[in-house]
Amino acid sequence: MSAEWNKLITYREGERCRFKGVVLEAKMDLVRGLRPDGEHWKRFWQTVPTISPVKASNNFAGRKRTSSGYLTRSMSHN
């Protein structure tokens, strides 16, 4: 996970940080204190998509639970 944005760090191109709950990546080498906030922050920073955890579902398509508790797959494909 990326560390929180720090005004004392010089960010290099491609380095990432978190700011207000969003993961950002530096587009170019940046000087200290260049905050990813304000009117022109998109010139220097780009947002990075994050992977959200996937919930497990109980939908087992084509499977039936037998009385013994084992899952079996239906071999009929209609």
N, C-alpha and C positions, 0 to 999 in steps of 0.2 A: 504494500500500500504506500502511496505517496505521503510525504510529510507535509505538514501545514506550511503555507507560504511564510517566509521569513524575510524581513526587510534587510537583514545583514548578509544575505547570500546573493552572490552573483550567479544567475541562472544561465547555463549554456543552452545552445540550440538542442531541443529534444528532451531536456530535463522536465520533469513533472512535479507539480505541487498541488495541494488542495487549498481552495479558497472559498469560503462560505459554502462548504459542502459539495463543491464541484471540482473535478479533477481537470487541471489545465496543463498544457504543454507549451513551452517557449518556442516560438517560431524562429528566433534568432538569438544570438548571445545578447543578454540583457544586463544592464548595470544594476547595482544594488538599489533597493528601494523602489523599483518600478512596479508599482502595485497593479495587480490584474483587476482594476476597478476604474470607473470613470467613463468618459466619453469615447476614448480611442483605444481601449484595452484590446480589442479584437485585432489590431494591427500587430501586436506583439505576442499575444497569447491565443491559443485555440483550445476549445473544449475537447476532452477525450471521452469517448463513450465508455461507460462502465458496464460490467456484466453483473446483472442482478441475480440473486439466487433463485433457482427454480424450485417451486413447490412440488412435492411428490403428489401424484394423483392416484386415486384408487380405481381408475378406469382401466381395467385389463380387457381390452377388446379381443374377443374371440376366446376368452378363457373362462372356465367354469371352476368353481371351488367344489370339491367333492366332500363327502362327509368325513373323510380321513384328514382333511385340511390341506391336501396337496393341490397345486394348480395343474390343470391339464389344458392342453390346447385343442381346440376344435379343428379337425382336419377337413371339414367341409367348407368350401369357399363358394358361396352363392353369389 
